[in-house]
Amino acid sequence: MAFGGITAATPVTASPQESHVAGQILVKFRDDRAAAGVLRLHGLSDGPAIGSTGARLIKVPAGKELQVISALSRNPAVEYAEPDEVATAATDDTYFDRQYALFNVGQSFTSTGEAVKVAGGAPDADVDAVEAWAVTRGGGTPVAIIDSGVAINHEDISQKVAARANFSDKVIRPGHPEDYDAYGHGTHVAGIVAAEHNSVGVAGVCPDCTILDAKVLNDAGTGSSSGIANGINWAVTSGAKVINMSLGQRVSNRTLEAAVNNAWNAGVVIVAAAGNGGTQAKIYPGAYPNVIAVAATDNWDKKASFSTYGKWVDVAAPGVSVYSTFPFYPTVLSEQNNRALGYDIASGTSMASPIVAAAAALSWSSHGEATNADVRESIEATADDIGNNGTFWAHGRVNAYGAVTWVAAKGA
């Protein structure tokens, strides 16, 4: 799906859309004591804080968002006022031989749902996950998946979820397990990170990691900047070492950037999809300096045709026909794309980003007292040079084994 507002990083539709959430805006005051008085001047009421960003979510008349923002921005007591941008989502074990991203020997394979035939690629065009597992499988490192939710009853990933929180506009009804991820995107992303490495299904890049499930996208794969900022804040307070965001927006947002910076300053590694526009246009949060932005490659180590690219993109990872978990009930993505229930392929920088997040988690688990800056350096410094550094991406395609052995390679 193309990125407009905030969208999931799966290339489902090509037309970008710019929109914001109707009836609400984000406002940060220079002094919170002035908030109520300023808002009253405009006929508005105070609203809840957005995590630790200092911004507030303020209700306004639908259709008047930009008008109110303009008026508030002229008040010296207001640090900034901005739209609450729409966000949308940007996939041994039974199917392990189809997971070329983890171990590529040039194999061909067929997907389970639409029977897509994937031709064999270049041997070793993978992230050396199997080699990394000889060093560590993750040691319980918590990775936050800020997405459309994770299925509550999937045999290969649900048991890895240590905590859940809902920051979307979707109401999760008791007795309706399909409400946890009716879109299907978050379950696929979570499986890429941490699916059990056993005799069932697929294996995650970090199979012994745990998942913190922050649901910020609804059944249509749509959310808001405020929901994502709240999800980031919850992930930090819940102990995440790594945050993955397979989503993005075309317009930078100060509240979202503040949430990202707060997470980085709290010691978290943040990874996000670069987007699927096939251009060099920056996508946020991926383009923020404290985020590792990830482009997508195929099983030949070539840039995916849909992948956003550019000097601002940090690394690449496999993102074409990536096998992972899907809910065992019909979802929007499975219906749209003829994907099988349970397990199947998906493509997008949404699939590349969690591979890098999982590699970062493996690096955390192998480096003891490392900082988030150390872990980021381990990812970037050991990426394989597959060409086009400085053009398509800064560092190359991620290598999980290189990341987990980085300290020894550095001589530390």
N, C-alpha and C positions, 0 to 999 in steps of 0.2 A: 504494500500500500504506500502510496506517495505520502510525503510529509507535508501537511498543512495543519495549522493549529498544532496539536501534538498527535501523532499518528504512529501506529505500530510499524515496525520496519520489515513488513512482509510485502513484496511487490504485487499486490492484488489489483489495485487500480492505479491509473497513471495520472489522473487529473488532480493537482493540488487544490486545496480549498483553504482559504484564510477565513477564520471565524473565531469568535470568542463566545464564552458562556453568557447566555442571556440572563439579565436580571441580577448580575453581581460583578463587582470589580475588586481589585486589590489596592489597598491604601496603606502607606506607611507614614506615620507622623513623626516629626522631629522630637516632639515631647508628647507622650501618651496622655498627659493630663489635659492637653488641648483637644483631644479627639472628639469627645462628646459635644463640646461647644461648636466646633467647626462643622461637624456632621449635622447638628441641629439647624445651622444656618441654611443648609441645603435640603432640609426636610428628611434627613436620613437618620438611621439609628446605628449605634455601634455594633460591631460584629466580632466573631471569634478570631483569635490569633491563628496565624498560619505557622504551625510548628515554632521554631526558634528564629524565624526570619525577621521578626519585628513587624511584619505586615499583618493587616486585618482583612477579613473577607466581609465586604459591605454589600448589603442588598440595595439595589436601585431599580427604578422602573424599567421594565424590559423595553429595549429599543433606545434607551437614553444613556447607555453605558458611556459612550465616547463623549457625550455632552457633559455628563457629570465629571468625568475624568478631566476634561478641559477646565471646568470651573474649579475643581479642587486643586489642580496643578498650579493655579495662580495664587493660591493661599500660601503665604510664607511658612505656615505651621505644618504644611504637608511636604514631606521629603519626596515622595512620588505617589502617583496614582496611575494604574495601568489596567488593561483588560485582563480578565482571567481567561487565558487562551484555551481553546478546545484542544484536547489531546487524544490521539488515537494510537493503537498499537502499530509499531514499525516492522526445533523441531528435534564355556561361556554362554552371552545372551542370545536369544532366538535370532535377533536381527543384527548381531554384532558385525557379521560379514558385510553388512550394508553401510556400516559407519566408517566410510573412507576418511572422514575428518580426523578420526582417532588413529586409524592404522590403514594406510593406503598402500596396497600392493598392485594397483592397477586393475582392481576388480570391477566387473560390470554387475549391475543388479537391477531389479525391478521393484517399484514401489508396491505397496499392498492395496491401495484403494483404486486409483485411476490406472494402475498398471503402467506407470511411466517407466520407460526403459532408460537407464542411465548408463551410458557407455563408459568403459574403463578409462581411467585417468593415468596420471603419471605416478609411478611408485614413489613413495615418501612425500607426496604432496599432502602432508598431514601435519598435525601439531605434536607428534611424538608422545601421545598420551600414554600408550602402553609402556614406553620407556620411563616416563615420569612415575608411573605406578610402582616401579621397582624401588623408588625412593620414598614416595608418600602417596597415599590415596585420599588425603585431605584432613584426616584426624578430627572430624567433627567441625571444621571451620564453618561458621555461619555466613551464608550468602543471601542477601535480600533480593528477591525478585519483585520489582515494582512493575506491575503488569495487569493482566486481566483476571488474575487469581489462579489458583492451582486446584485441580480436581480433588475432591475430598475422598474419593474412593478408587483411586488408581493403584493397581498392584505394584507398580514400579517406582512411584514417586511420592504418593500421598503420605506414606509413613515417614518420609524425610522432612516433612514440614514441622518445624518446632513451634511456630507461632503464626497466627493469622490476624490481619486487621483489614477492614474495609473502608476505603476513602473514596469510593465511587458513588454514583447516584443509584446504584443497583441495590435493592433491598433483598437480602438473603433470607428466604423464608424457611422456617423450621420444616424439616422433612422433605426438602427439595435440594438434593445434592447437586443437581445441575446448575443451581444458582451460583456456585462457587466459581465456575468458569464456563459460562454459556458461549463465550466467544472462541475459546480453544487455544488462544495464543500463549497465555501464561503457562499452561500445562506443558506445552511443547518446549518453551524456553526453560522451564524448571528441569525437565528431563535432560536437556542438553547439559545442564550444570551437574546434576546430582542423582540421576537414575541409578538404582542399585545395579552393581556389577555382579550378576548371579546367572542363573539359568533361564531367566525370564526377560523377554523384551529387549531392551537396549541398555547401554551403560553410559552414565554421565562422564564428562571429562574429569570431574572430581567426585568419584562415586561414594566417598565417605564424608562428603560435606553435608551440612544440614541447610534447610531452606527457611527463610523468613518470608512469608507470603503477604505482600502489601498489595491489595487489590485496589487499583486506581482507575481501571478501565471498565466500562459497562459491557452489556451484551453486544453492542455494536463496535466494540473496540475503541470507544471514545471516553475521554476523561477531561481533566482540567489541570492547569498549572498549579492551582491551589491544592488539589487532591494529591498531585505528585509531590509537592513540597511537604505536605503533611506525611506522605508515605516515606519520604527520605528521613524526616525527623523521627518518625516511629522506628525506622530501621536502625538509626543511630542509637536511640535509647534502648533498643532491644538487643544491642550487642553485635550488630553486623560488622564483619571485617571487610566485606566486599558488597557493593551494591551494583546490580545490573538493571539498566533501563533500556529495553528494546523498544523505544518509542522516541518521538521527537517533535519539535515544532520549528517552523521556519523563522519565527520572530523571537528574538531574545527577550527575556522576562526577568526583571530585577529580583522578584520574589523567588523565582526558581533558582536563579544564580546564587542568591543568598543561602538557600537551603543546601545547594551543592557545596558552597564554600564552607558552610558550617560543618558539613559531613567530613570534608577533607581535613579541616582543622581539628576535628575530633579523632582523626587517625584512620579514616575509612578510605579504601580504594574504590573509586567510582568509575564504572565502565558504561558506555552507551553506544547505541547504533549510530552509524554515520548517515544513514538514510538511503533511499532507493530511487533517487531522482536521476541518476546517471550523469549528474553535473558536478561542479565544484561548489555549489551553493552551500553555505554553512547551515547546519542543523543543530538545534539546541535540545537537550543539554550537552550533546556530544562535543560541540565546539567550545565549550567553556574550558579555560586552561586547566582546571583541576579535575577534568574528566578524560579518560582514555577513550578516544573516538575510534570506532572499528569499522573498516570496510569489509566487503565480502569477496572471497575468491571461490574458484571452482575446484574440481578434483584434478585439474591440470596446473594448479597454482597460478591461474590467470585471473585478473580482476573480473568479477561478475559484471555482465553488461549493464545491469540495473544499478550497480553500487555507486553511491556518491563517493567522490574521491577528492584529493587535493593535498596541499602541503599541511593543512590544518588537521588532517586525519592522521592518527598516531600509528596504528597497526592494522593488519588485515587478519582474517581468519576464514575458514571455510563457511560459506553461507548459501551454497547451491545444493538443493536436494539433500538436505541434512535430515537424517532419520532421528526421530525422538518420539516421546509420548504425546498422545492426544487423549482426551476424555473418552470413556467407553459409552458415552451418550452422544447424540448428534449435537454439533456446535455450528456456529456461523461459518467458521473456516472449513470444517469438514463438508458442509453442505455446498458452499461456494466452489470448492476446489476438488470435490469428489475424493476426499481423503478418507481412508479407512478409520474406523473407530479403534482406539487403543494405541496404535502405532502407525506412523507414516512419515513421509517427507514433507518438508516445507522449505521455502527459499526466501532469503532476505538478509539484510544486515541484522535483522532481529535474531537470526540464528547464529551469525558470526559473533555478535556481542557476548552472549553467554559462554561461548567457548573461551573467550579471553577472560571473562570474569572467573570462570572455573580454574583457568591456568593461574590467575592471580591468587585464588584460594589455595591451590596446591603450593604455590610459592610461599605464602604466609605460613603454611603448616610445616615447611621444611627449613624456615629461616629463624625460628626461635624468637629472638628479640628484635626482629626487623621492624622498621617503621613503614607506613604506607608509601612514603617516598622511595624507600628501598625496594618495596615490592613492585612499584611502578617501574623503577629502573630495571629490575630483573626482567620484566616483561618486554620492555622496549630494547634493552641492550642485547638481548639474546634472540630477538626475532630473526628469522631466516631471511636473507636478502634474496628475494625472488624477482628483483628488477623493479625499476620505476620508483625507487626511493627518492623522495623529494618531489615527485610528480603525482603519483597516485596515493601515496602514504609516506610517512616520515621514516619508518623503521623496517617494514617488511611484514612477513607472515609469522604470527606468534608461534613459539616453540615451547611447549609446556615443560619438556625435559630440560631445556636450556634454562628456563626460569627457576626450576627447583634446584638446579645445580649451580646457579649463578654465583653464590658466595664463594664456592671453591674455585670457580673459573676466574673470579675477580682477585683471588689470592687473599681473601679475608680470613 
